[in-house]
């Protein structure tokens, strides 16, 4: 009886009680985020941090000790929950830098919470129960008063020192791990979050004046061609870039029980240059990052969105390049221009005009703004006016209706899904992209009617992945396996299409070379005959540098990831324990990644960061 009472007294002490509660929550977070969870791992990585904080409470608090325990419990619970939801949406570890994007994350809250399994809310169960009981139950009030006194100082001091040492043991040896997910797993989630706060960003920049195109080409392993193919075939033509929201490569020529998902694009790829082995280069800014990369041929920053770090710079860009040949430029997007700081970005890129929600209105609103049908209708009207000026134009058009979580209104349904796809994330995605394809067809028809289509160079590409592996449940994964005929991989996830169309002057062909969004600008420059001799760029002309490509990846894949001709490489602690994944259409036997490529990919990112950070501001 005495032993039972003693145990009851011990387990109900706030220090022990909240330790158990938070340990259980850490297990929930680990099960969602990490692939293999050894039962002892959260215990030895999370508990030391928790005890470190609890020791401080026992040292300094008395009257409000229970309130502090509950506050810390709420705070650490919020960190675990944020880690879960951030991983489900972005596939990466959250850190305090995410607070910089709080407005953007709030704007896509429906998308984020659509990924939440109901059992995630169990993480808040104790907080609700304790809050209610503290107000209503006399026994809980007695418990609160009984444990208000401080624990023995010597015991608390010993726990603090041991916990602090264990935290250091978890953090210090793992600081150099390249893969952020692996680093968080080795450190523990709470230690990782604390480490990112105190981590110094002391990367030494390379002098921008020393960075030149010859060095970049050497790192990429390419040599400029003396007599480029396709050079100037689109000289004087309008340039129209159509950025398709969340559009992945597998949608092209996809049929579900005999139904074409994208009939408009399926027809177009057979009339155009079609690049099936094309990949995203975006970061946390997603769509806005795709705009940045395509328009500059530079890489996204190491953290955050390009619009937050580079939008105020005098950026080398496609619109500025084409302006030298008399082009008028405009960008079209139905969301507000303030979202992802696009107003500043468009100044930095040198666009003459932008058209946002204030132009398109909220007629036929879906998610953030007017539907794709409204986007294309009003854009076509504006392009007709620009075309009548007599000067060529460059237009960047961003679709948006097929945005996560892809639950478009029934009025937009243009296909009947097979029953097994109904009510699934994959099914909603496919149906929304079927609508996006339909709306694009309306736009193309109008451009043809207005006489713009045949006098334009048109490029269509996907901005970023639509079906992240980490967001799929088991039913969705089975559907993706049905579509691919094999397991759906990270390489599939970041594979987006590129289509280049020149009516009656570019012969259709399937281009098997590897490419990325960073390559679009130099490819357009070649086609339009515009010189890039004075404009630094990190992409390559896909129509002439076909033999090899090296594409560094960031954010959605761990730091140090890259794509070469056959392989998606993802590092572990470093290069040596990284994994090589075959690109779509390749086999395991064909995968090959070298330390040299790894080092060159990191150096390309470093040079891009260095050059961009040293650019003058456009207000200067």
Secondary structure, DSSP 8 states (H G I E B T S, - for coil): -HHHHHHHHHHTSHHHHHHHHHHHHHHHHHHHH-S---HHHHHHHHHHHHHHHHHHHHHH-STTHHHHHHHHHHHHHHHHHHHHHHHHHHSS---GGGGGGHHHHHHTHHHHHTT--GGGGGGGHHHHHHHHHHHH-HHHHHHHHHT-S---HHHHHHHHHHHHHHHHHHHGGGTT-S-HHHHHHHH-HHHHHHHHHH---------GGG--HHHHHHHHT----SS-TTTTTTTT-EEEEEEETT--GGGTT-EETTEES-HHHHHHHTTSEEESSEE----TTTHHHHHHHHHH-----SSS-HHHHTTTB----HHHHHHTTT-EEEEE-SS-TTGGGHHHHHHHHT-SEEE-HHHHTTTTEETTEE-HHHHHHHHHHHHHHHHTTSS-EEEEEE--SS-TT----GGG--S---GGGTTSHHHHHHHHHHHHHHHHHHHHHHHHHTT-GGGEEEEEEE-S-SS-GGG--HHHHHHHHHHHSS---HHHHTB--EEEEETTTS--EE--S-EEGGGHHHHHHHHHT---TTS--S---TTT--S---EE--SSS-TT-EE-SSEEEE-SSSSTT-EEEE-TT--GGG----HHHHHHHHHHHHHHHHHHHTS-BTT-
